[in-house]
Amino acid sequence: MIAARHEDKVEEKAEKIYHELQEHGVEVLLYDGQRSTGEQFRDSDLLGVNYKVIVGSNFLEEGVVEIESRSGEKKEVKAEEVVGEMS
């Protein structure tokens, strides 16, 4: 789970999705905002994370988040549909 913008609304939504995924038994890592977005992407690639859930500008503008697979496939889903997509 990556909050790609350091704004309260983005960070709150990322935390909410993080907790919802945990409640549904999905193993998830939430970055704490202490690193740049680029560092978060690099670290997730180095760790071998299968999917990145990115909450950023698209969430602020359209209410959608991006899900990116390890293979690079990307799709946008409404923020409230992330749990259904991931579980």
N, C-alpha and C positions, 0 to 999 in steps of 0.2 A: 504494500500500500504506500503510494507516494503522494504526498501533498505537494504539488508542483508550484504552488504559489504560497507565499508566507502571509496569508491573510486569514483572519479569524474564521470567516465563513468556510473557506476551503479546509482549514485544519479541523474544524468541528465536524464537517461532513466526512472527512477521511477517518476520523476517530469513530464516528457513528458506524460507518460501513465496516471498519475493522472489528468492532465489537459484535455486530450482527453476523459477520462471517465466522467469528469464533464460536458464537452461540449455535451455529449450524455445523460445527465440527470441522470447519475449514482451517487448515494450518496457515497462519498469516503473519507477516512481519510488517510492523508499522515503523517507518522512519520517524525520528523524533524532531526533525527540523533543524538539527544542528549542522547539517551538511547541505551543500548546494544540490540543486536538482540533478545536475550532471554527475556529481559524486554518488548520489542515490542510485541513478541508473547504472553506473559502472559497478557499484557494489552488488546490486541485485544480479547483474550478469555474472560477476565473479562467484557469487554464491550459488548460481545455478537455479535461480528462482524461475518456476515454470510460467507464471503469469504476473504481470505488473498491473495493478489497478492504479490509474493516474487520475487524481482529482486536481484540476487546474483551471485554466481560463475557460475551457469549454463548459465546465460546471457553472462558473459564474455567469456566462453568457446564455447558455442553453439548457442548463440542468442535466448535462450528460457527463459521464466519465469515460475514459478510454481504458480498454482492457487489451493488453499486448501480450501475446504468447512468446515463449522463448524463441520460436522460429521467426518472429517478426510480424506475424499476422496481427492486425489491429482491428478493433471494432469499437464503436461508441454505443453505449447503452444509457438509458435513463438511470440516474443515481439510485433510485429505489428498486431497480431491477438487477443490480449487481449480485446480490445474494443468490437469486435464482439462476443466474448465469454461471456462478462459481461453485454452487453446491450440487 
